[in-house]
Amino acid sequence: MSYNVEKIREHFPALKSGLAFFDGPGGSQVPTQVGAAIAAAITQPISNRSVTTLSERNAEEIVIGFRQAVADLINADAGGVVYGRSWTQITYDFSRTLAKTWKAGDEIIVTNLDHDSNIRPWVQAAEAMGVVVRWAKFDTTTGELPTSAISELLNEKTRLVAVTGAGNTLGTRPDIQEISQAVHKTKALLYVDGVHLTPHAVIDMQAMGADFFGFSFYKLFGPHCAAIAAKPELLKTLNNEKLLPSTSNVPERFEFGTLPYELMAGCTATIDYIANMVEGAGSRRERIINSMSAAEKYEETLFEYMESEIKAIPGVTLYGHAKKRTPTLYFNLKGVEAADVYKHLATVQVNAPAGNFYALEVSRALGLGDTGAVRAGLAPYSTTKDVDRLIAGLHQLAK
Ligand SMILES: Cc1ncc(COP(=O)(O)O)c(C=O)c1O
């Protein structure tokens, strides 16, 4: 069945507010089904330590269900799926763990297209270990991060390449598969931030060739938490800090303390929601592919319209126009502060915030300092009416 945006919108109570949400890249709205799953999990019998009761079974089933759902979403091995409070927390933890395998004089590569959470943890870990940080730079005119920007920095000393699946302001989607082929000619590991990409594409981390791939649920109709996946064999080689009595098993040893079962149940419901967003048949993975392909196509068409309308506004500067992009625009209006554009849009019931969105290096490279620009991102529930409201609001400000 075809993509029915109006039917999808009915599932999101927040959309009844009448606001046009263009802040999906900062966090999406949440469908009723996900809230209901969280409420159900937190009120049903549950315990993280009881011997034979239903409670323990519930908790364990939730954790197993979570790992399998994430595996289905990104084509990972469920045995290598790790829960985390946020992508930032996960990356800080893994940067410390991976840094233990580095020695002084080794090298790592980060990019200036990334959100700071996939830069600073690595830079700080490298500094602590005497490891050299090499910077792959995006083209500030096109917004592209060509594979060559990374491959020309690779050598036998490179231990890690941290790169985004999609830039959260410019939307640029580097060719991760091609980057992976270059990276894996060396001993380096490829660590991919999928936070901005996952809500907009079918993800297959195995086809991508990512050693690590992770994302945050709250950008994807889910609760405020994250997950990362890697092959269990790779995780077994890593010695992370952990409490003495806590398990050494993989992936559990990368998760600290008692897990938030209700959030994990919400994550599984999120992935089930995506699988059922468009009517289809087959396994959950097949239905996810069906839904996300339809959503991607829908967003692509709406994005073409949004971009052409914004380009026609006098005094607009659009940053980046990479060939492969998520439906996200980053722009400024001549003579108006980005923050004032945001405030004006709010008066016409449009939510399109301004800032650097923690893609600080992008903002600085574009000459926007730490202030950044306005960001308007589409979500699978965005409509032509939303876009028209955004465009009308911008025309009111254009000089
Ligand atoms: C591309 C990207 N990476 C990482 C993050 C940070 O994710 P979290 O809030 O889960 O730490 C964001 C959030 O805006 C993002 O857009």
Ligand as a Chemical Component Dictionary entry (heavy atoms), coordinates in Angstrom:
data_LIG
# 
_chem_comp.id                   LIG 
_chem_comp.type                 NON-POLYMER 
_chem_comp.pdbx_formal_charge   0 
_chem_comp.three_letter_code    LIG 
# 
loop_
_chem_comp_atom.comp_id 
_chem_comp_atom.atom_id 
_chem_comp_atom.alt_atom_id 
_chem_comp_atom.type_symbol 
_chem_comp_atom.charge 
_chem_comp_atom.model_Cartn_x 
_chem_comp_atom.model_Cartn_y 
_chem_comp_atom.model_Cartn_z 
_chem_comp_atom.pdbx_ordinal 
LIG C1 C1 C 0 24.193 13.579 14.017 1  
LIG C2 C2 C 0 24.015 13.595 15.494 2  
LIG N1 N1 N 0 24.867 12.890 16.253 3  
LIG C3 C3 C 0 24.750 12.860 17.596 4  
LIG C4 C4 C 0 23.777 13.566 18.245 5  
LIG C5 C5 C 0 23.705 13.492 19.748 6  
LIG O1 O1 O 0 22.856 12.482 20.118 7  
LIG P1 P1 P 0 22.477 12.269 21.664 8  
LIG O2 O2 O 0 21.610 13.402 22.040 9  
LIG O3 O3 O 0 21.776 10.945 21.676 10 
LIG O4 O4 O 0 23.745 12.252 22.421 11 
LIG C6 C6 C 0 22.863 14.319 17.510 12 
LIG C7 C7 C 0 21.841 15.113 18.198 13 
LIG O5 O5 O 0 21.457 16.165 17.761 14 
LIG C8 C8 C 0 22.981 14.320 16.098 15 
LIG O6 O6 O 0 22.118 15.016 15.343 16 
# 
loop_
_chem_comp_bond.comp_id 
_chem_comp_bond.atom_id_1 
_chem_comp_bond.atom_id_2 
_chem_comp_bond.value_order 
_chem_comp_bond.pdbx_ordinal 
LIG C1 C2 SING 1  
LIG C2 N1 SING 2  
LIG C2 C8 DOUB 3  
LIG N1 C3 DOUB 4  
LIG C3 C4 SING 5  
LIG C4 C5 SING 6  
LIG C4 C6 DOUB 7  
LIG C5 O1 SING 8  
LIG O1 P1 SING 9  
LIG P1 O2 DOUB 10 
LIG P1 O3 SING 11 
LIG P1 O4 SING 12 
LIG C6 C7 SING 13 
LIG C6 C8 SING 14 
LIG C7 O5 DOUB 15 
LIG C8 O6 SING 16 
# 
